[in-house]
Amino acid sequence: MSLLLACLNLFYVFLKIGLFGFGGGYAMISMIMAESEKLAITVEEFADLNALDMIIPGPIAINAATYVGYLNSGVWGSLLATIGVSVPSLVIVSLVMRFIDKYKQNTVMEGVLSGVKPAAVGFIAAAAITIANGIIIKPGMGLDTLLSDPLGTVSVFMLIVFFVTAFVNIRFKVNPILLTALAGVAGAFFIR
Protein backbone atom coordinates (compact mmCIF):
# COMPACT_ATOMS: atom_id res chain seq x y z
CA MET A 1 0.00 0.00 0.00
CA SER A 2 1.40 3.39 -0.90
CA LEU A 3 2.12 5.95 1.79
CA LEU A 4 -0.77 8.15 0.59
CA LEU A 5 -3.28 5.28 0.83
CA ALA A 6 -1.92 4.22 4.22
CA CYS A 7 -2.25 7.78 5.53
CA LEU A 8 -5.78 8.17 4.15
CA ASN A 9 -6.69 4.86 5.76
CA LEU A 10 -5.32 6.11 9.09
CA PHE A 11 -7.37 9.30 8.74
CA TYR A 12 -10.52 7.23 8.09
CA VAL A 13 -9.85 4.79 10.94
CA PHE A 14 -9.27 7.55 13.47
CA LEU A 15 -12.16 9.63 12.12
CA LYS A 16 -14.42 6.65 12.96
CA ILE A 17 -12.85 6.33 16.40
CA GLY A 18 -13.29 10.05 17.04
CA LEU A 19 -16.89 9.92 15.85
CA PHE A 20 -17.99 6.83 17.80
CA GLY A 21 -15.58 6.89 20.75
CA PHE A 22 -17.89 8.02 23.51
CA GLY A 23 -16.59 8.20 27.06
CA GLY A 24 -13.32 10.01 26.54
CA GLY A 25 -9.79 8.84 25.90
CA TYR A 26 -9.73 5.86 28.24
CA ALA A 27 -12.99 4.52 26.82
CA MET A 28 -11.61 4.97 23.29
CA ILE A 29 -8.49 2.95 24.09
CA SER A 30 -10.23 -0.39 23.43
CA MET A 31 -11.45 0.90 20.05
CA ILE A 32 -7.98 2.20 19.21
CA MET A 33 -6.48 -1.09 20.32
CA ALA A 34 -8.82 -3.10 18.07
CA GLU A 35 -8.06 -0.91 15.06
CA SER A 36 -4.34 -0.93 15.85
CA GLU A 37 -4.24 -4.72 15.62
CA LYS A 38 -5.57 -4.40 12.06
CA LEU A 39 -2.72 -1.96 11.40
CA ALA A 40 -0.14 -4.53 12.65
CA ILE A 41 0.55 -2.71 15.94
CA THR A 42 1.51 -5.31 18.57
CA VAL A 43 0.16 -5.50 22.13
CA GLU A 44 3.66 -4.68 23.38
CA GLU A 45 3.79 -1.52 21.24
CA PHE A 46 0.35 -0.59 22.53
CA ALA A 47 1.52 -1.15 26.11
CA ASP A 48 4.40 1.24 25.36
CA LEU A 49 1.79 3.76 24.23
CA ASN A 50 -0.02 3.37 27.53
CA ALA A 51 3.21 4.03 29.43
CA LEU A 52 4.00 7.05 27.25
CA ASP A 53 0.50 8.44 27.85
CA MET A 54 1.35 8.62 31.53
CA ILE A 55 4.42 10.82 30.94
CA ILE A 56 3.50 12.79 27.81
CA PRO A 57 1.05 15.67 28.19
CA GLY A 58 -2.09 15.78 26.11
CA PRO A 59 -5.36 13.94 25.60
CA ILE A 60 -5.05 10.16 25.49
CA ALA A 61 -6.92 9.68 22.21
CA ILE A 62 -4.80 12.26 20.42
CA ASN A 63 -1.57 10.80 21.81
CA ALA A 64 -2.72 7.32 20.77
CA ALA A 65 -3.62 8.47 17.25
CA THR A 66 -0.30 10.23 16.88
CA TYR A 67 1.63 7.20 18.14
CA VAL A 68 -0.23 4.59 16.09
CA GLY A 69 -0.12 6.80 13.02
CA TYR A 70 3.63 7.24 13.38
CA LEU A 71 4.27 3.52 13.85
CA ASN A 72 2.17 2.74 10.80
CA SER A 73 3.17 5.50 8.37
CA GLY A 74 5.65 7.89 9.93
CA VAL A 75 5.13 11.62 10.40
CA TRP A 76 2.39 11.93 7.76
CA GLY A 77 0.51 9.00 9.29
CA SER A 78 0.70 10.55 12.75
CA LEU A 79 -0.53 13.89 11.42
CA LEU A 80 -3.51 12.46 9.54
CA ALA A 81 -4.47 10.07 12.37
CA THR A 82 -4.35 12.98 14.84
CA ILE A 83 -6.48 15.19 12.60
CA GLY A 84 -8.91 12.31 12.02
CA VAL A 85 -9.50 11.65 15.72
CA SER A 86 -9.86 15.39 16.46
CA VAL A 87 -12.27 16.53 13.74
CA PRO A 88 -15.43 14.84 15.12
CA SER A 89 -14.93 16.39 18.57
CA LEU A 90 -14.41 19.85 17.11
CA VAL A 91 -17.57 19.60 15.02
CA ILE A 92 -19.79 17.87 17.59
CA VAL A 93 -18.79 20.06 20.55
CA SER A 94 -19.40 23.16 18.43
CA LEU A 95 -22.89 21.90 17.54
CA VAL A 96 -23.68 20.79 21.09
CA MET A 97 -22.68 24.17 22.49
CA ARG A 98 -25.03 25.83 20.04
CA PHE A 99 -28.05 23.77 21.17
CA ILE A 100 -27.23 22.79 24.76
CA ASP A 101 -29.66 25.12 26.49
CA LYS A 102 -32.54 23.88 24.36
CA TYR A 103 -31.95 20.18 25.14
CA LYS A 104 -30.43 20.40 28.64
CA GLN A 105 -33.57 19.05 30.37
CA ASN A 106 -34.55 16.56 27.63
CA THR A 107 -35.38 13.17 29.22
CA VAL A 108 -34.39 11.24 26.09
CA MET A 109 -30.96 12.86 26.11
CA GLU A 110 -30.58 12.13 29.83
CA GLY A 111 -31.50 8.48 29.11
CA VAL A 112 -28.99 8.21 26.29
CA LEU A 113 -26.21 9.58 28.49
CA SER A 114 -27.22 7.27 31.35
CA GLY A 115 -26.90 4.28 29.02
CA VAL A 116 -23.58 5.36 27.56
CA LYS A 117 -21.84 5.89 30.94
CA PRO A 118 -21.68 2.21 31.99
CA ALA A 119 -20.65 1.22 28.46
CA ALA A 120 -17.75 3.68 28.70
CA VAL A 121 -16.67 2.12 32.00
CA GLY A 122 -16.84 -1.31 30.34
CA PHE A 123 -14.58 -0.13 27.52
CA ILE A 124 -12.09 1.24 30.04
CA ALA A 125 -12.11 -2.08 31.93
CA ALA A 126 -11.67 -4.06 28.69
CA ALA A 127 -8.68 -1.93 27.69
CA ALA A 128 -7.15 -2.25 31.16
CA ILE A 129 -7.50 -6.05 31.15
CA THR A 130 -6.05 -6.37 27.66
CA ILE A 131 -3.09 -4.13 28.44
CA ALA A 132 -2.52 -5.85 31.81
CA ASN A 133 -2.44 -9.19 29.99
CA GLY A 134 0.41 -7.88 27.84
CA ILE A 135 2.35 -6.46 30.80
CA ILE A 136 1.69 -8.52 33.92
CA ILE A 137 1.57 -11.89 32.14
CA LYS A 138 5.07 -12.88 30.97
CA PRO A 139 5.67 -12.87 27.19
CA GLY A 140 4.70 -16.15 25.56
CA MET A 141 2.37 -17.06 28.43
CA GLY A 142 -1.38 -16.80 28.32
CA LEU A 143 -4.27 -16.52 30.69
CA ASP A 144 -4.77 -20.28 30.33
CA THR A 145 -1.45 -20.97 32.10
CA LEU A 146 -2.28 -18.58 34.91
CA LEU A 147 -4.27 -21.17 36.85
CA SER A 148 -1.82 -24.02 36.37
CA ASP A 149 1.41 -22.06 37.05
CA PRO A 150 0.62 -18.62 38.52
CA LEU A 151 4.15 -17.74 39.67
CA GLY A 152 5.68 -18.90 36.38
CA THR A 153 3.13 -16.97 34.34
CA VAL A 154 3.05 -13.64 36.14
CA SER A 155 5.80 -11.06 36.33
CA VAL A 156 5.93 -10.57 40.09
CA PHE A 157 7.62 -7.16 39.81
CA MET A 158 4.99 -5.87 37.37
CA LEU A 159 2.21 -7.21 39.58
CA ILE A 160 3.68 -5.50 42.65
CA VAL A 161 3.99 -2.18 40.79
CA PHE A 162 0.39 -2.57 39.57
CA PHE A 163 -1.09 -3.25 43.02
CA VAL A 164 1.03 -0.72 44.91
CA THR A 165 0.24 2.01 42.39
CA ALA A 166 -3.48 1.24 42.40
CA PHE A 167 -3.65 1.01 46.20
CA VAL A 168 -1.65 4.17 46.90
CA ASN A 169 -3.61 6.13 44.30
CA ILE A 170 -7.03 4.98 45.53
CA ARG A 171 -6.34 4.97 49.27
CA PHE A 172 -4.07 7.98 49.68
CA LYS A 173 -4.91 10.01 46.54
CA VAL A 174 -1.22 10.34 45.65
CA ASN A 175 -0.65 12.34 42.50
CA PRO A 176 -0.59 10.03 39.44
CA ILE A 177 2.35 11.96 37.97
CA LEU A 178 4.43 11.23 41.08
CA LEU A 179 3.38 7.56 41.05
CA THR A 180 4.28 7.29 37.37
CA ALA A 181 7.70 8.83 37.98
CA LEU A 182 8.35 6.50 40.92
CA ALA A 183 7.27 3.47 38.88
CA GLY A 184 9.64 4.56 36.10
CA VAL A 185 12.54 4.88 38.57
CA ALA A 186 11.72 1.44 40.04
CA GLY A 187 11.62 -0.03 36.56
CA ALA A 188 14.97 1.54 35.66
CA PHE A 189 16.58 -0.09 38.71
CA PHE A 190 14.85 -3.47 38.78
CA ILE A 191 14.11 -4.34 35.14
CA ARG A 192 17.08 -4.90 32.88
Secondary structure, 3 states (H helix, E strand, C coil): CCHHHHHHHHHHHHHHHHHHCCCHHHHHHHHHHHHHHHCCCCHHHHHHHHHHHHHCCCCHHHHHHHHHHHHHHHHHHHHHHHHHHHHHHHHHHHHHHHHHHHHCCCHHHHHHHHHHHHHHHHHHHHHHHHHHHHHCECCCCCHHHHHHCHHHHECHHHHHHHHHHHHHHHHHCCCHHHHHHHHHHHHHHHCC
